[in-house]
Amino acid sequence: MNYKEINPSHLLQNRIHSYWELKGNPSSNHWERIFPDGCPGLVINLGDECITDQGAVIMEHGKTYVVGAMTTFKESYINENTHLVGICLKPAAFVSFFSYASLSEIKNNTILFDKKLSLDKDRFLKSNYIDYLNQFFIDRKSDKTMRLSRIVDAIQASKGLLTIDKLSSQNGISIRQLERLFKDSIGLTPKEYSNVIRLQNALGLIKTQRKYKALLDIAFDCGYYDHSHFTNAIKLHTGYLPSEL
C-alpha cells in the first residue's frame, strides 16, 4: 500500500488539513484501520469498488463520498486495485464550502455525496489533480465565519482537557448553544470532540514515549483517572488495548 499526504494551497490551509492519496499494490489484501481525528472529509474512489465502514458501505468507482467525523475506528479493505483520493477538512470548515444537513446526521458514516457537489473524476486523469482540488475549493470557499474555530483551538491547546462548562463560560456561549453548533458544524458534541483530541494526544505519547514511560503514567498525563478508564477509552476509539498499539 502506498499512502501520501499533500498540503493544500496556502489560501486554503486555514480550512483544509491536507489532501491524501492511497493506492494499493500487489501485496495489498488487508483491512486498513484508521482512528478518529475529529475531522469530516471527502473521498473520491478512482479505483475498483472499495469496501469500507467495516463492510457496511461499498464505494463505487468515480463517485464522491462524504465521511463524517468519527468517534470510533473505521476499517476499509485495501487490494491492488484500490485508489482513493481524500480531503481532510479542518473541524468546522465543512460549512464554509458546502450547505449540508447537520453533520451529526453522518457521524461515523460514509455517505454518497450530492452529484452536483461531487468531484469530477476525469479531472484527476487529465491534469495535476492538486491544482484541480485547490481551484475546486477556492471557487467554493465562502466568507462564512467558522464560528467554532477559536473554541476548537482552545480544545486542541488543552489536549482535550478543558471542561464543557469552562469552554462555555470562556466564550460567552450557553452549553446548549455550544452543543448545537458543534453538532451542526463538526458532527460531534463538544465532549466527543474533546475525547477525540485527548485520544490523539494519548496515541502520540504511546508512540513516542512508550520506551521511557509506563502506560499508566501516560494515562495520567492525558487526563485519564485510572488504568481502567484509559484502557476502556482506547479500546472504544481504536478497537485495541493500549498494550497492543
C-alpha positions in Angstrom: 0.0 0.0 0.0 1.3 3.5 -0.9 0.0 6.5 1.0 0.9 10.1 0.8 -0.3 13.5 2.1 -0.1 16.8 0.2 -0.5 20.3 1.5 -3.3 22.4 0.0 -2.8 25.9 -1.4 -1.8 28.5 1.3 -5.2 30.1 0.5 -6.9 27.0 2.0 -4.7 26.0 4.8 -6.9 27.5 7.5 -9.7 25.2 6.3 -8.1 22.1 4.9 -5.6 19.9 6.8 -4.4 18.0 3.7 -5.1 16.1 0.6 -4.2 12.4 0.7 -3.9 9.6 -1.8 -3.9 5.9 -1.1 -3.0 3.3 -3.8 -3.0 -0.5 -3.3 -0.2 -2.7 -4.7 0.1 -6.4 -5.5 0.8 -7.3 -1.8 -2.2 -5.3 -0.6 -5.0 -7.6 0.6 -6.0 -6.4 4.1 -8.3 -4.4 6.2 -6.8 -0.9 6.9 -7.9 0.7 10.2 -7.9 4.4 10.8 -8.6 6.1 14.1 -10.8 9.2 14.8 -9.3 12.6 14.4 -12.5 14.8 14.8 -12.5 15.9 11.1 -15.1 15.3 8.4 -13.8 14.9 4.9 -14.4 13.9 1.3 -13.2 10.8 -0.6 -13.4 10.0 -4.3 -12.9 6.5 -5.5 -10.7 6.3 -8.6 -10.1 2.5 -8.4 -12.3 -0.5 -8.2 -15.2 -0.8 -5.7 -13.9 -0.3 -2.2 -15.5 -1.8 0.9 -15.4 0.5 3.9 -17.1 1.1 7.3 -16.3 -2.5 8.4 -18.1 -3.9 5.4 -21.2 -1.8 5.6 -20.5 0.5 2.7 -19.2 -0.1 -0.9 -17.7 3.0 -2.5 -18.2 2.8 -6.3 -15.7 3.8 -8.9 -15.8 7.5 -9.8 -18.1 8.6 -7.1 -17.5 11.1 -4.2 -18.4 10.3 -0.6 -18.6 12.5 2.5 -17.1 11.0 5.6 -18.5 12.1 8.8 -16.4 12.9 11.9 -15.6 9.7 13.8 -15.7 8.7 17.4 -14.5 5.2 16.8 -12.3 3.4 14.3 -13.1 2.8 10.7 -11.8 -0.1 8.5 -11.6 -0.3 4.7 -10.5 -3.2 2.6 -7.4 -2.4 0.5 -6.3 -4.5 -2.5 -4.1 -3.9 -5.5 -6.9 -2.1 -7.4 -7.7 0.4 -4.6 -7.1 4.0 -5.5 -8.6 6.7 -3.2 -8.1 10.4 -3.0 -9.3 12.3 0.0 -9.6 15.7 1.5 -9.2 16.1 5.3 -11.1 19.2 6.3 -10.4 21.1 9.5 -13.1 20.9 12.1 -16.0 23.3 11.4 -14.6 24.1 7.9 -17.2 21.9 6.0 -19.9 24.7 6.2 -17.6 27.2 4.5 -17.6 25.0 1.4 -21.0 23.3 1.4 -24.5 23.8 2.6 -25.5 20.5 4.1 -27.6 18.9 6.7 -26.4 18.8 10.2 -23.1 16.9 10.2 -24.3 15.0 13.3 -26.5 13.0 10.9 -23.4 11.4 9.2 -21.3 10.9 12.3 -19.2 7.7 11.9 -20.7 7.1 8.5 -19.6 7.3 4.8 -22.4 8.7 2.6 -22.6 9.1 -1.2 -22.3 12.9 -1.8 -24.7 15.0 -3.9 -23.7 14.6 -7.5 -23.9 18.4 -8.1 -21.3 18.9 -5.4 -19.0 16.0 -6.2 -15.5 15.9 -7.6 -15.0 15.3 -11.3 -13.1 12.0 -11.7 -12.0 12.9 -15.3 -10.1 15.9 -13.9 -7.9 13.5 -11.9 -6.8 11.8 -15.1 -6.2 14.8 -17.4 -4.3 17.2 -15.2 -2.4 17.7 -12.0 -5.2 16.9 -9.5 -3.7 19.1 -6.8 -4.3 22.1 -8.9 -7.8 20.9 -9.6 -8.6 20.4 -5.9 -7.1 23.7 -5.0 -9.3 25.5 -7.6 -12.3 23.5 -6.7 -12.2 24.5 -3.0 -11.1 28.1 -3.7 -14.1 28.5 -6.0 -16.4 27.1 -3.3 -14.9 28.9 -0.4 -17.4 31.3 1.2 -16.8 34.1 3.6 -18.9 32.4 6.2 -17.1 32.6 9.5 -16.1 29.3 11.1 -17.7 30.2 14.4 -16.1 27.4 16.3 -12.5 27.9 15.2 -11.5 29.7 18.5 -13.2 27.1 20.6 -11.7 24.3 18.6 -8.2 25.9 19.0 -8.8 26.0 22.8 -9.7 22.4 23.0 -6.7 21.4 20.9 -4.4 23.6 23.0 -5.6 22.0 26.2 -5.2 18.5 24.6 -8.9 17.8 25.2 -8.8 18.6 29.0 -11.0 21.8 29.1 -14.4 21.1 30.6 -17.5 22.0 28.7 -18.5 24.4 31.5 -15.2 26.2 31.1 -15.5 26.4 27.3 -19.0 27.8 27.7 -18.0 30.5 30.2 -14.8 31.5 28.5 -16.6 32.1 25.2 -19.8 33.6 26.5 -22.0 31.0 25.0 -24.5 28.7 26.6 -23.8 25.0 26.9 -26.9 24.2 24.8 -25.9 26.6 22.0 -22.4 25.2 22.1 -23.7 21.7 21.7 -25.9 22.7 18.8 -23.0 24.5 17.0 -20.7 21.5 17.4 -23.3 19.0 16.1 -24.2 21.1 13.1 -20.6 22.3 12.1 -18.5 19.3 13.1 -20.9 16.5 13.7 -19.7 15.7 17.3 -20.7 17.1 20.7 -18.0 19.2 22.4 -17.4 16.3 24.8 -17.0 13.8 21.9 -14.6 16.2 20.1 -12.6 16.7 23.3 -12.4 13.0 23.8 -11.0 12.5 20.3 -8.4 15.2 20.9 -7.4 13.6 24.2 -7.1 10.2 22.3 -4.9 11.8 19.7 -2.6 13.1 22.4 -2.5 9.7 24.1 -1.7 7.9 20.8 1.1 10.3 20.2 2.6 9.7 23.6 2.3 6.0 23.3 4.1 6.1 20.0 6.9 8.4 21.2 7.2 7.8 25.0 6.4 4.1 25.3 10.1 3.2 25.8 10.5 5.7 28.6 7.2 5.8 30.4 4.7 3.3 31.8 1.3 3.2 30.2 -0.3 4.3 33.5 1.9 7.4 33.6 0.8 8.2 30.0 -2.8 7.7 31.1 -2.4 10.3 33.9 -0.6 12.7 31.6 -3.6 12.6 29.3 -6.2 13.1 32.0 -7.5 9.6 32.4 -8.0 9.0 36.1 -7.1 5.3 36.3 -5.9 2.3 34.2 -9.4 1.1 33.6 -10.6 4.5 32.3 -7.6 4.7 30.0 -8.0 1.1 28.7 -11.7 1.4 28.0 -11.3 4.7 26.2 -8.5 3.5 24.0 -10.4 0.3 23.2 -13.6 2.2 22.4 -11.9 4.6 19.9 -9.3 2.3 18.3 -10.5 -1.3 18.9 -7.1 -2.1 20.5 -5.9 -2.3 24.1 -3.2 0.3 24.9 -0.6 -2.5 25.1 -1.5 -3.5 21.5 -0.7 -0.2 20.0 
